[in-house]
Amino acid sequence: MPALRSGRCPLIPPINQIYGDQQQFCLHAELPQDTLLSWQTLAFQLQVEDWVRQNWMPNRFGTRFSRERVKLRSGGVFDFDAVNDDHTIIATISTSGARTATGNQGSGKLLKLRSDMLFLMLAEKAKRRVMVLTEPDMHEQLKNEAEAGRMPMEIEVVCAEIPAELRAKLDAARKVAVSEMTVKAAKASG
């Protein structure tokens, strides 16, 4: 079993480079390098989600947002990426592009967004249900889905433009993860 240790996370660049003087800590295991790379990509995706929730969304919607668990009309609960204080605006945030790293249609990514749509529709109290996308190609794909009548009309789809520095870090982390996974797949098959 890998050893767990806590403290300053070496996988994530200092959070104060992006958010000021806040500190970030994590609990992680000493994992194989390929696993660390996918965790690093996830960490960058979470940084993008945080930036969207804390910066872009308040500017766009004029209210503060936080990650929050919301009661569903069906009786359960769901952890949404962004909920305003009075729960009238509830959103999911996605950093997924429409295509896979190999250029294929990202059908799994679209299925994940459709799952998010279900939970948005089930959220209690919500007057506005929003899907915030950071990738223009996925935004275009969901606009096409909406025009074809393949998603609920009650869900707004918006595209958040993220800062160039954050975009570059996210893209670089994805490229490293893809190249490492390609090497791993080649070793497994050869």
C-alpha positions, 0 to 999 in steps of 0.5 A, spaced: 500 500 500 502 506 498 504 511 503 500 517 505 503 524 506 500 530 507 502 538 506 504 542 500 502 538 494 508 538 489 503 536 484 500 543 483 503 549 482 503 554 488 496 556 488 498 564 490 500 564 483 493 564 480 489 566 486 493 571 491 496 569 498 491 562 499 495 556 500 493 549 498 494 542 501 493 535 499 493 528 501 496 524 496 499 517 496 506 515 493 503 513 486 506 511 479 509 516 475 503 515 470 498 516 475 501 522 478 500 525 471 493 524 470 492 527 477 496 533 475 492 534 469 486 533 474 489 538 479 489 543 473 482 542 471 480 543 478 484 550 478 480 552 471 474 550 475 475 554 481 477 560 476 471 560 472 467 559 479 470 565 483 472 570 477 468 569 470 461 567 473 460 572 478 462 577 472 457 574 468 451 573 473 453 578 478 453 574 484 457 569 488 458 562 487 461 556 491 461 548 490 455 546 494 451 540 495 444 541 492 437 537 494 434 534 488 426 533 486 427 526 486 429 526 494 437 525 493 443 530 493 448 532 488 454 536 488 454 541 483 460 545 481 457 552 482 451 554 486 449 562 488 447 564 495 440 563 494 440 557 489 437 560 484 442 559 479 446 552 479 451 550 474 456 545 472 463 546 469 466 542 464 473 543 461 472 537 456 473 538 449 469 535 444 474 530 441 479 525 444 486 526 444 487 522 438 481 526 434 475 522 435 469 524 437 469 524 445 462 520 446 464 519 453 465 526 454 458 528 451 455 522 456 458 525 462 455 532 460 448 529 459 449 526 466 450 533 468 444 535 464 439 530 468 442 533 475 441 540 473 434 538 471 433 535 478 435 541 482 430 544 487 429 551 487 433 553 481 431 558 476 437 558 472 440 551 470 447 553 466 452 548 463 459 552 463 464 550 458 471 552 457 472 549 450 469 552 444 469 546 440 464 543 446 460 549 446 459 548 439 457 541 439 452 542 445 449 548 441 448 543 435 445 538 440 440 544 442 438 546 435 437 539 434 432 538 440 437 533 443 437 537 450 433 540 455 431 547 453 431 550 460 439 549 460 443 555 458 450 553 455 455 558 455 463 558 454 467 561 459 474 564 456 479 562 461 486 566 462 491 565 457 496 563 462 491 558 465 489 555 458 497 554 457 498 550 463 492 546 462 494 544 455 501 542 457 498 538 462 494 534 457 499 533 452 504 530 457 498 526 460 497 523 453 504 522 451 505 518 457 499 514 456 501 513 449 507 510 451 504 506 457 499 503 451 505 501 447 509 498 452 502 494 454 501 491 447 508 490 445 
